[in-house]
Amino acid sequence: MALCKKTMLCFLLFFTRLSLSTQENDRKQTPIKENSKNNSFSLAFPLTSRRLSPQASPVFSTSFFAQTKKNSRPSASAASLNYRSKFKYSMALIVSLPIGTPPQTQEMVLDTGSQLSWIKCHKKAPPKTSFDPSRSSSFSVLPCTHPLCKPRIVDFTLPTDCDQNRLCHYSYFYADGTLAEGNLVREKFTFSASQSTLPLILGCATESSDDKGILGMNLGRLSFASQAKISKFSYCVPTRRSQVGFTPTGSFYLGQNPNSAAFKYVNLLTFPQSQRSPNLDPLAYSVGMEAIRIKGTKFDIPLAAFHPDPSGSGQTIVDSGSEFTYLVDIAYSKVREEIVRLVGPKMKNGYVYGGVADMCFDGNAIEIGRLIGDMAFEFGQGVEIVIEKERILADVGGGVHCVGIGRSDMLGLASNIIGNFHQQNLWVEFDIGNRRVGFGKADCSRSG
């Protein structure tokens, strides 16, 4: 999700309004080349939940804020977006994808809240983890004359300018200040000799504070899902069990998922042009949450807390790029009241993790989880996400465990976000063609 303050979202609003009218026509094309019929298209990849490098871990969401560097020449459309969050975390969903011709395997953070995908490219001495453009026959760089390098381009909220070589240059500052900067390029994802995408627009980051790229999968025109004309994709997030010699591995599907017959679906919310507002992200996967319960107790939270009002506040988003779940203040307060009632004496007094999460403990996490019990997020159409008591608490280090929920208001947000911590052992399918999200219980470390 694009998690910006009001002034920032006003800047982004112009672009998203223009983009939505073009997406329907764009999806009529099919850039993935394959031998089988498109309705049976299915590719599976391993998915892991891993710690990122400590110097550049994404914040609550890897969704970006566009910003030009102080020492670079800003484009005509660039705005001054200086928001930074102090809260960082260290876990992300990682998928390895083959890029280029011949393919080079690149590790990317799976982010349903971001649009532009980018990979780490090297300048001189090639690190093993970065992409080497000189080895790919399908690689090309966008020149300054390309339409995307001009200001006010449809659905492209990124400030661009021309570098000294007259190539299209971009800069991304993510929510935690992480930098990804380089050139816009075209490159294929080469899955096999018979299956590949057409050249897609990506970022080729020559400067980045992390060694992994981003796979942007939101509803934006330049996301991987949109450019590759993927009508559906899904993933199964493995649990965070730490065992010597064993790394829990889930699955990431492009196209059909053989397990989808057991999924339960909730419709994506659609927002008319008249409802576009500073707090609303129309490119996010928005669903209608209806209630939260713990140990069978459903809280008295107004339905309006989970649905966007005229300003966009209250939007509920499913986001693979956020680790924790975030709730608007009225919902968070109700959940916290119940946690205090159940295990208040065991709470770590005065401790606030990252400035947003204050339901934390330094006692026995298994015992505390049993006392709290199962938690559930209820959606429309009888769909719910159940978080079993064994997965209520997140290990945040130093022997401290916290309920994996943060307060949105402390981050300057007006949205509810269902993060990947609460998507463990769960199939999540984004059926873009039918505008719905499906959920299915699974043992994701054994998913296939």
C-alpha positions in Angstrom: 0.0 0.0 0.0 1.2 3.5 -0.6 1.3 4.7 3.0 1.6 8.5 2.7 0.3 11.5 4.6 -2.4 13.6 3.1 -0.1 16.0 1.3 1.7 13.1 -0.3 -1.4 11.3 -1.4 -2.8 14.5 -3.0 0.3 14.4 -5.2 -0.3 10.8 -6.1 -4.0 11.2 -6.7 -3.7 12.8 -10.2 -1.8 9.8 -11.5 -4.0 7.1 -10.1 -7.1 8.8 -11.5 -5.7 8.7 -15.0 -4.4 5.2 -14.7 -7.6 3.3 -13.8 -9.3 4.1 -17.1 -6.4 2.5 -19.0 -6.0 -0.7 -17.0 -9.1 -2.5 -18.5 -7.7 -2.1 -22.0 -4.2 -3.0 -21.0 -5.2 -6.4 -19.6 -6.7 -7.5 -23.0 -3.1 -8.2 -24.1 -1.2 -11.3 -23.1 2.6 -10.7 -23.0 3.4 -14.0 -21.3 4.5 -16.4 -24.1 3.5 -20.0 -23.4 2.6 -23.2 -25.2 -0.5 -24.0 -23.1 -3.7 -22.2 -23.1 -3.8 -19.0 -20.9 -6.5 -20.3 -18.7 -4.3 -23.2 -17.5 -1.2 -21.1 -17.0 0.4 -21.9 -13.7 4.0 -21.4 -12.4 5.1 -22.2 -8.9 8.1 -20.8 -6.9 9.4 -21.4 -3.4 8.6 -18.6 -0.9 10.5 -17.9 2.3 10.0 -15.5 5.2 13.5 -14.1 5.9 15.3 -11.4 7.7 16.6 -8.6 5.6 19.9 -6.8 6.0 19.8 -4.9 9.3 20.9 -1.6 7.6 17.9 -1.6 5.3 14.9 -3.4 6.6 11.5 -2.4 5.2 9.1 -0.7 7.5 5.4 -1.6 8.1 5.1 -1.8 4.3 7.6 -1.7 1.5 5.4 0.6 -0.4 7.3 3.6 -1.6 7.3 7.3 -1.3 8.7 8.9 -4.4 11.4 11.4 -3.8 14.4 12.8 -5.6 17.8 12.9 -4.0 19.0 16.3 -2.8 21.9 16.3 -5.1 20.0 15.3 -8.2 18.0 17.5 -10.5 14.3 17.0 -9.8 11.8 16.4 -12.6 9.1 18.8 -13.3 6.5 16.6 -11.6 8.5 15.8 -8.5 7.1 16.9 -5.2 8.9 17.2 -1.9 8.1 14.1 0.0 10.2 13.9 3.1 8.2 11.5 5.3 10.3 8.9 7.1 9.2 6.3 9.7 11.3 5.4 12.7 9.9 1.9 12.9 11.7 -0.9 11.2 11.3 -4.6 11.1 13.4 -7.4 9.7 11.1 -9.9 8.0 10.0 -10.1 4.4 8.6 -12.6 1.9 11.3 -13.5 -0.6 10.8 -15.2 -4.0 13.6 -16.0 -6.5 12.7 -15.3 -10.1 14.7 -15.9 -13.4 15.3 -12.6 -15.2 17.1 -11.9 -18.5 18.3 -13.9 -21.4 19.8 -16.3 -20.4 18.1 -16.0 -17.0 19.8 -14.8 -13.9 18.1 -15.7 -10.6 17.2 -12.7 -8.5 15.8 -12.6 -5.0 12.9 -10.2 -4.7 10.6 -9.0 -1.9 7.0 -10.0 -2.7 5.0 -6.8 -2.2 1.3 -6.5 -3.1 1.5 -2.9 -1.9 4.1 -1.6 -4.4 3.9 -0.9 -8.1 7.3 -0.7 -9.7 9.5 -3.8 -9.6 13.2 -3.3 -9.4 16.4 -5.4 -9.3 19.8 -4.7 -8.0 22.3 -4.1 -10.8 26.0 -3.8 -10.4 28.2 -0.9 -11.6 31.7 -2.4 -11.7 32.7 -5.5 -9.7 29.6 -7.7 -9.9 28.3 -9.0 -6.5 26.9 -12.5 -6.7 23.4 -11.4 -5.8 23.1 -8.6 -8.3 22.0 -8.6 -12.0 24.6 -8.3 -14.7 23.0 -6.4 -17.7 25.9 -7.2 -20.0 25.1 -10.9 -19.8 21.5 -10.5 -21.1 20.6 -10.1 -24.7 17.1 -8.9 -23.9 18.2 -6.0 -21.7 17.6 -2.4 -22.8 17.7 0.9 -21.0 14.9 3.5 -21.4 16.2 6.7 -23.0 15.1 10.2 -21.8 12.9 10.4 -24.9 10.7 7.5 -23.6 7.2 8.7 -22.6 7.7 7.4 -19.0 10.5 9.8 -18.5 8.3 12.8 -19.1 6.4 14.5 -16.2 2.8 13.7 -15.4 2.8 10.2 -17.0 -0.3 8.0 -16.5 0.0 5.9 -13.3 3.6 6.6 -12.7 4.1 8.3 -9.4 7.8 8.2 -9.5 9.8 11.4 -10.2 12.2 10.8 -13.1 14.8 12.8 -14.9 17.6 12.4 -17.4 21.0 11.4 -16.2 24.3 12.5 -17.8 24.1 9.7 -20.4 20.6 10.9 -21.5 19.0 7.8 -19.9 15.9 7.7 -17.8 16.8 7.9 -14.2 14.6 7.2 -11.1 14.8 7.4 -7.3 12.7 5.6 -4.8 12.7 6.3 -1.1 10.7 3.7 0.8 8.9 4.3 4.0 11.9 3.5 6.2 14.2 5.7 4.1 15.6 2.7 2.1 17.0 4.0 -1.2 16.7 2.4 -4.6 18.1 4.5 -7.4 19.1 3.8 -11.0 17.8 3.6 -14.5 14.4 2.4 -15.9 15.0 -0.5 -18.1 13.2 -3.2 -20.1 13.8 -6.9 -19.3 12.2 -10.3 -19.6 11.3 -12.7 -16.9 12.4 -16.0 -18.5 10.7 -18.9 -16.8 11.7 -21.6 -19.3 12.5 -22.0 -23.0 8.8 -21.8 -23.8 7.5 -19.4 -21.2 8.7 -15.8 -20.7 7.2 -12.4 -20.4 7.7 -9.7 -23.0 10.3 -7.1 -21.9 8.7 -5.3 -18.9 9.6 -2.0 -17.4 11.7 -2.4 -14.3 14.1 -0.4 -12.1 17.7 -1.3 -12.4 19.1 -0.1 -9.1 22.8 0.7 -9.1 22.5 2.3 -5.7 20.5 0.5 -3.0 20.8 0.0 0.7 19.6 -3.6 0.3 20.7 -6.5 -1.8 17.2 -7.7 -2.7 14.8 -6.2 -5.2 11.1 -5.6 -5.1 8.4 -7.5 -7.0 5.6 -4.9 -7.2 2.2 -6.6 -7.4 -0.4 -4.0 -6.7 -3.2 -2.9 -9.2 -1.1 -0.2 -10.7 -0.4 -0.1 -14.4 3.3 -0.7 -14.0 3.2 -3.5 -11.5 4.5 -6.9 -12.5 1.0 -8.3 -12.4 -0.3 -5.6 -14.7 2.5 -5.5 -17.2 2.7 -9.3 -17.4 -1.1 -9.5 -17.7 -1.3 -12.0 -14.8 -5.0 -12.4 -14.0 -4.4 -14.1 -10.7 -1.5 -15.0 -8.3 -1.3 -16.5 -4.9 1.1 -17.3 -2.1 1.3 -19.4 1.1 3.3 -17.8 3.9 5.3 -20.4 6.0 5.4 -20.2 9.7 8.5 -18.7 11.4 9.7 -21.8 13.1 13.4 -21.7 13.7 15.0 -25.1 13.5 18.6 -25.9 12.9 19.0 -27.2 9.3 15.4 -26.5 8.4 14.0 -23.3 6.7 10.2 -23.4 6.4 9.3 -22.8 2.7 6.0 -21.8 1.3 4.8 -21.3 -2.3 4.2 -18.5 -4.8 2.0 -19.1 -7.8 1.6 -17.1 -10.9 -1.7 -18.1 -12.6 -3.8 -21.0 -11.5 -3.4 -22.5 -8.1 -4.3 -26.3 -7.9 -5.6 -25.7 -4.3 -8.1 -22.9 -5.1 -11.2 -25.1 -5.0 -11.0 -24.9 -1.2 -10.6 -21.1 -1.1 -13.2 -18.8 0.3 -13.4 -15.4 -1.5 -14.3 -11.9 -0.5 -14.8 -9.2 -3.2 -12.4 -6.4 -3.7 -13.9 -3.0 -3.0 -14.2 -0.7 -6.0 -14.0 3.0 -5.6 -15.7 5.5 -7.9 -13.8 8.4 -9.2 -15.8 10.7 -6.9 -14.5 8.8 -3.9 -10.8 9.3 -4.7 -9.4 11.2 -1.7 -6.1 11.9 0.1 -6.3 8.9 2.5 -7.4 6.4 -0.1 -5.1 4.0 -2.1 -7.1 2.9 -5.1 -4.3 0.6 -6.3 -4.3 -1.5 -3.1 -6.2 -4.7 -2.6 -9.0 -3.4 -0.4 -11.5 -5.7 1.3 -14.5 -5.2 3.6 -13.6 -6.2 7.1 -16.5 -6.5 9.4 -15.3 -7.5 12.9 -12.5 -8.7 15.1 -12.9 -11.4 17.8 -10.6 -12.9 20.4 -11.4 -16.2 22.2 -14.9 -16.0 20.7 -15.6 -12.5 21.9 -16.5 -10.1 19.1 -15.7 -6.5 19.8 -18.1 -3.6 19.6 -16.3 -1.8 16.8 -18.3 0.4 14.4 -18.3 -1.0 10.8 -17.2 2.4 9.7 -13.8 1.7 11.2 -13.1 -0.9 8.6 -14.6 0.8 5.5 -13.3 4.0 3.9 -15.3 7.2 4.6 -15.4 10.1 2.2 -11.9 11.0 3.1 -10.6 7.5 2.6 -10.0 6.8 6.2 -10.8 3.2 7.3 -9.7 1.4 4.2 -8.8 -2.2 4.9 -5.9 -3.6 2.8 -4.3 -7.1 2.4 -0.6 -6.4 2.0 2.2 -9.0 1.7 4.8 -6.2 2.1 3.7 -5.3 5.7 4.9 -7.5 8.4 2.6 -6.5 11.2 -1.2 -5.8 11.0 -2.2 -2.2 11.7 -5.5 -1.0 13.0 -7.1 2.4 13.2 -7.3 3.8 16.7 -10.8 2.8 17.6 -10.2 -0.8 16.6 -6.8 -1.0 18.1 -8.1 0.3 21.5 -10.8 -2.4 21.6 -8.3 -5.1 20.9 -5.9 -3.7 23.5 -8.6 -3.5 26.2 -9.3 -7.3 25.7 -5.6 -8.2 25.8 -5.2 -6.2 29.1 -8.3 -8.0 30.5 -6.9 -11.4 29.6 -3.1 -11.0 30.4 -2.7 -7.4 31.7 -0.5 -8.4 34.7 2.0 -10.1 32.3 2.4 -7.1 29.9 5.8 -5.3 29.7 4.9 -2.0 31.3 6.1 1.1 29.4 7.4 -0.9 26.4 6.4 0.2 22.9 7.9 -1.7 20.0 8.8 0.6 17.2 6.6 3.4 18.6 3.4 1.6 17.4 2.9 -1.7 19.3 2.5 -1.7 23.0 1.0 -5.2 23.7 4.3 -6.8 24.5 5.5 -9.4 27.0 8.8 -10.8 28.2 7.3 -13.9 29.9 6.6 -17.4 28.5 5.2 -16.7 25.0 3.5 -20.1 24.7 1.7 -19.7 28.0 0.7 -16.1 27.2 -0.6 -17.2 23.8 -2.8 -19.8 25.4 -4.2 -17.3 27.8 -5.1 -14.9 24.9 -6.6 -17.6 22.7 -7.4 -17.5 19.0 -8.0 -14.3 17.2 -10.0 -13.8 14.0 -10.5 -11.1 11.4 -14.0 -11.4 9.9 -14.9 -10.2 6.4 -18.0 -10.2 4.2 -19.4 -13.3 2.6 -18.5 -15.5 5.6 -14.8 -15.2 5.0 -12.4 -15.0 8.0 -8.7 -15.2 8.8 -8.2 -17.1 12.1 -4.9 -16.6 13.9 -4.3 -19.5 16.2 -3.1 -18.9 19.7 0.3 -20.3 18.8 0.8 -17.5 16.3 -0.6 -14.6 18.3 2.8 -13.3 19.5 5.7 -12.1 17.3 9.3 -12.5 18.5 10.8 -9.0 18.3 14.1 -9.9 19.9 15.7 -9.6 23.3 13.3 -12.2 24.7 10.3 -9.9 24.0 7.2 -11.0 22.2 4.4 -8.7 21.0 0.9 -9.2 19.7 1.6 -8.7 16.0 -0.6 -5.6 15.7 0.4 -1.9 15.5 -1.6 1.3 15.9 -2.0 2.9 12.5 -2.5 6.4 13.9 1.0 6.3 15.4 2.4 6.1 11.8 0.2 8.9 10.5 -2.0 6.4 8.7 -5.8 6.1 8.4 -5.9 2.6 7.1 -6.2 -1.0 8.4 -3.6 -3.3 7.0 -3.5 -7.1 7.2 0.2 -7.9 7.3 2.0 -11.1 6.4 2.5 -12.0 10.1 -1.2 -12.8 10.1 -1.1 -14.6 6.8 1.0 -17.5 8.0 -0.2 -21.0 7.1 -2.8 -19.4 4.8 -3.3 -19.4 1.1 -3.9 -15.9 -0.2 -5.1 -15.6 -3.8 -5.4 -12.3 -5.6 -8.0 -13.0 -8.4 -7.6 -9.8 -10.3 -9.7 -10.9 -13.2 -12.7 -11.5 -10.9 -11.8 -8.7 -8.5 -11.7 -10.8 -5.4 -9.3 -12.2 -2.8 -9.4 -15.8 -1.7 -8.2 -17.4 1.6 -7.6 -21.1 2.4 -6.1 -22.7 5.5 -2.9 -24.6 4.8 0.3 -26.0 6.2 2.4 -23.7 4.1 5.7 -25.4 4.8 4.3 -28.4 2.9 2.2 -26.4 0.4 2.4 -27.3 -3.3 
